[in-house]
């Protein structure tokens, strides 16, 4: 029962019930007041007419704030190269253009950034890592320039004879690709159609167009570079220096010419450095799109096939992920301690398409007897490991590809003119027809 006698104290349970009841009543009253306020606001809104959206309000605020044009405060009186006049009234808003206007031209004109060759001050020099002339600068260039600019200005203020050398790099293959695409887009011609001299002229035109953009960007950054020493890695002075260095190294016996494997780009038809090669790791048989081919090309496939042996000794099975290169095979290597092939040491296999005699050689460096069949086809002209084997055993080096990646006359009349990946299919089918093809395996590789 509930206690109705006010003189009798309430129990703890009754006090708790009373407290909850009061809280519910208070919450109910708050909801009622909130609803009433909302209704009143809606009534006033209806009386005032159409509403103004938040976006419109923001636009109005921005429009009011931008009535003052910061460009009105750019000093119109200071001539280029003169010290900036500061009598102009300052804008209420910060405007980088207004603040920075005229200063850099005056710094440059006054020679503040130029090194003095006859100065007795201690020298301090930085060479700007030359940006590639293939395009415009990005945020990474700005970061590097800001760090170097801070260092060179600090040294200059510390009493050093500072030199910060500006310049640009021709970027080699990267620029060549960009210019080639431009010529193809505009004239439907390759660099071979244009010719070497005309193509070099196009590269210089590209440099003048985009190099100018880079120099403007560096000036906009406020970089305190000595522009009197600006250089380009293909200009006459740098080219002469490279030639001079090459001649000196040659005379000292430090440069020689030799037959070596290179990374060859069949589209650009030029050698490229290791650092310019992008590798793709493939874990299993994978079809990939290759430029210049309509159909997908399968990679990560290990193809095994048999070479017939002379003297009716049977056959020897080898495996490769590039079966088309067998057209340039000049030997078959086995491990000298592999008992399976001891009886074949010094014997010969016969090439099924051109009749070339392939010696069975022993090589413990290349061959792993536990991998595959323990016999390895050797193509010295088209594989870095095989190249080394070819040098060790004085094998013949037979190049089977043209500059654009097609089979040349060394590959045999049945395959001449085929692009390398089409030749892969053709060679596989030809091996099948001669019953020399053994099997296909999924094989992880890097391409």
N, C-alpha and C positions, 0 to 999 in steps of 0.2 A: 504494500500500500504506500501511497505518496503522503508525506507529512504535510498537513494543511494548517497546523498550529504554528504561528510565527514565533511563539516563545520557545518552542522546542528546537534545538539546533539540528540542522540537516546532516544526514550521514554522508560519508565520502561518495557513495554510489549516487545519492540524490544530487550532490553538488556537481558531479561529473555530467549527469543528465541535463541539469539546468544550464551548464556551460555550453554544451553542444546545441541546446535549443536556442540559446541567445546568438551563437555563431551562425546558425542556419538562418535566423531571422535577419541578421545583419547582411549576410550574403545575398538574401532575397531582395533586400532593400537596395543594395548596390546595383544589382541587375536591373531593377526597375528604373533607377535613376539614369543608368547608362542608356537604356532603351528610350527614355524620355529625351535625353540630350541628342541622341541620334535622330529622333523624329523631328526635333526642333531644328537641327542643322539641315535636314532634308527640306524642311519647309522654307527656310531662309534661302537655300540654294535655288529652289524653284522660283522664288520671288525675284532673284537677281538675274535670271536669264541663263544663256548657255555657259558651260564651264570652260575654264582654261586648263589644258592638260599640263602635266609636270614638264613634259618635253618642251612645250611652247614657252613655259615660264623660264626654263633653262636657256632656251634660245634667246629670249628677250633679254635675260641678264647678260648673256655673252655679247649680244649686239650692243647693249648699253656700254659694256666695259671696253669694247673694241672701237668705240667712236674715236678714241685717240689713236692715231696711226703711228706706231713706233718709227716707221721710215721717214716721217716728217722731221725726225731728230737726227737723221744722218747728215753729217757736215757737208754741205755742198761747196764750201769755199776752198777747202784744202786740195791743192793740186796733187796728182799722183807723184809720190816720192818726197813730198814736203812733210814737215812735222805737222801732225794733226792740230788744228785749232780747237781749243776747248771752251770757247766763249759761248757755244751753242747751249741752249737750255736742255737739261736732261729730261728724258721721258719718264713718266710715272711707272711704266712697265719696263722690265729688262728686255732689251733687244740686242742679241749678239751681233747682228749686222751693224747696228748703230755704234755699238761699243768698239768693235774690232775694225771698223772702216778706217782706211788710210794708214794704220800703224805699220803693217807688214811692209808695204811699199817703201815707207820711210826707213825702216830698219835695213832693208835690202839696199836701198839707194845710198845709205850712209856707210855701208860696208861693215856693219857690226858683226856679221857672221863670217867674214873673210879672214883666213889665216894669214899671218905675216911671215914670209919666208926668211926675213932678215931679223926677226925678233929674237931677243936674248932670253925670253921667257921659256920655261920648260914646256915642251910640246905635249899635246894630248889629242889623239886622233881616234875617230870612230868612222867606220864605213857603213853607211846605211845598207842593210841587206837588200839588194836590188829587187824591187817587185817585178813580177813577170808583166810583160807588155801586152799580155793576152786580154786584159780588161781593166776595170776600175779597182781602186783600193776598197778593202772591206774593213770591218771593225778590228780584225787581228792586226792589220797594218797600222791602224791608228794607235792601238795599244803599244806596239813596238816603238813607233815613232815618239809617242809621249814619254816612254821610259828613257829612250836615248836622248831626247831633247832635254829632259830634266838633268841627266848626267852632264851633258855638254855645257849647259848653261851654268850649272854649279861650278864646273871646272873653269869656265870663262871668268866667273865672278871671283874665283879663288886665285886668279893671277896666272893662269896657264894660257899658252898660245894654242887655242883650240881649232881643230879642223873636223868638221862633220861632212863627209863626202857623199853627195847625192848621186843616184844613178838608177838605171833600169836594166833588166836582163831580157835578152831576146827570147828566152824560154824554150829554144830549140824545137823539139817535136810538137809541143803544145801550141806554139804560134803557127807552125807549119800546118797543123790540122785545122786551126781556126781560119787561116787564110785560104786553104784549099776549099773548105766548105763555102766560104764567101764567093770564090771564083766559080764554083760549081753552081751555086744559087743564082748568081748574076749572069754568068755567061755559058753555063752548061759545059764547062771545060775542066780537065784535070791539070795538075801542074806539069805533066808530061806534054800535054797539048800546048800549054803556054810557053814552055821552054825555061831553062834555068835562069837566064838573065832577066827575063820579064817577070818570072816568079819572085826573084829576089827584090825587084822593084816594087812588087805588090806588098812584100813583107815590110819594106821601108815605109810605104804609104800607111800601112796599118800601124806601124810604130809611131809615125808622126801624128796620126789621129788619136790613138789611145794613149800614147806616151804623153801627149799634151794634157790629157785629162788627169793623168796621174800626177803630173807636176803641179797642176792647179790645185788638186786635192791636198798635196803636201804643203803648199803655201797656205791654203785655208786652215790647215791644222796649226799653223804658226811655227812649223819646224824651222829651227835656226840653222839651216844647211848653207854651206858655202857654194852658192850656185855658180860661181866662176869656175868651179872644178867639176861640174856636172858631166857624167859619162854614161855611155851605153855600151854594153858588152860586144856589140858588133861595129862600133865606130872605128875609124882608121887607127887611132892611137892604141886602143885595146887589141885590135886585130894584129897590128905590127908587133905588139908585145908578145902575143901568143905565138906568132911565127918565130920571133927571135928566141923565145924559150924553147920551142920545139927544135930549132936548129942547134942550139947549144947542147941540149940533151942528146941529140943524135950524134954530134961530134964527140961527146964524152962517152959514147957507147951505152947510154942508158935507155935508148929507144931502138927497137928493132921491129922488123916486119916478119910475121909468121902466119901460118894457117891456124885459125881458131874458129870455134863455134860462136855464133852470135844469136841473140834473140831477134828473130826476123818478123816484121809485120807485113803480111801479104797484101793488105789493103793500102798502107802507106808506101810499101815497097822500100823499106829502110830498116836499118838495124836500130834497136832500142836498148837502153841500158837495163840492167837487172832491176833497178829501183822503179822503172816505169812499167814493169810487168805486174799485172793484177792476177793473183792466183785464186782459184776456186777449188776448195776441197770437196771431193765427191766420194760418198760412202758406198754407193751401189750404182747399178745401171741407171743412168739419168739422161733423158733427152733434153737438149739445150738448143736454144736458138743461136745460130751463128750468122753474122753479117755476110750477105752475099749468097745465102742458101735458102731456098724456098721451104724445104722440109727441115724438121728438127734433126739434130745430129746426136746419136747416142754416145755417151761417154761412160767410163767406169766399166768397160767390158773387156775381159781378158780372153783373147782368142788363141786357141792352141791349134797348131797344124804340124804336119810331118814333112821333113825333108828326106827324099830318097838318098840312100848311101851308095857310093860306088862299090864295085866288086861284089854286088849282090849281098851286101851285109845287112840289108833290111832298111830301116828308116830310123830317124831320130826326131823326137817331138820337142818343139819349142813353143813358147807362148809370148804374146805381146798385146799391149793395149792399142797399138798403132800398126795394124796389120799391113797397111799400105807401104810402110817403110821397108818391108821385106824385099821390095824391088831394088833396094840399095844394099842389101846384106852382102858382106864379103867374107864372113867366117861364122863358125858356131863355137862357143866357148863351153868347156866343162871344167869341173874341179879336178885337179890332178890326182886327188886321193879318193875320188868317187869310183868304187869298184864296178858300177854299172857301165862305165864308159872306158875303162882301161884298155880294152881291146880296140878302141877307135882312135887312140892317140896317134896323130900324124896321118889319119885317113881323111877322105874328102866326102862331102855331100854334094849333091847336084841341084842347082836352082831349077825349079820346075818350069819357069817361064823363059829364061834366057840361056840355060845350060851352063851358067857360070859355076866353076868349081869352088866350093867353099871349104877351106881347111878346118878340121876339128882341132882347136887349140886348147891348151890348158892355162887357166887363169884363176889363181886362188884368191885374188883381190876382189874381182867382180862376182864370181859365181858362188852362190849359196846352195850347196847340194840338197839342203832340206826344203828349198822352195821350189814349187812346181815340179817339173821333170828333172831339174838339175842341169838342164842344157839351156844356153842362152844364145839367141840370134844376135849377131853383132852388125850394127849399121853405123860405122864410124862417122859418117857425114851428117847424121841427124839425131844424135843422142850424146849428151855430155859424158856419160859413163863409157859408152861405146867408143867415143872419141879417144879417151885415155887408153882403152884397150888397143885401139888401132895404132896409137903411137908406140905402145909397149911392144907390140908384135909386128910392127911395120906392115900393116894391112893397107889395102887400097881404099881410098876415100872416094866414094861415088855419090855425087849430088844428084838427086832425082827430081828436084823441084825447080821451077822457074821462079822469077822474082815475085810473081803474083800468085804463087802457090799452086801451080798446075804441074802435072807430071811432064818432064822433059823427055828427050830421046833416050836418055840413060835408063828410063823406066820400062822400056819395051814398047813395041809398036801397038800392042793391044790396049795400052793405057795412056798413050801420049795425048796431052791436051785436057785430061780430066782434072777438075779441081780436086784437091787432096782428099776431102771427105767423100766425094763421089767415087774417087779412086779406091777408098776404103771398102765401099760396097762392092765395086767391080772386082777387086782382088779377092774378096771373100767368096764371091760367086764363082770366080775362076778356080779357086782352090777346091770348092765343092765339086765342080765338074771333073776335076782331076783326082778326086777322092783323096785329097791330101788334108782336107779340113777335118779336125778332130772334134772340137767342142767350143762352147762359149761359157764363160764364168763371169759373174758379177764381181767386180774388183775395185776396191777403194783406190783413188788416185788424186793427184793434183794436176789441174790443167791451167 
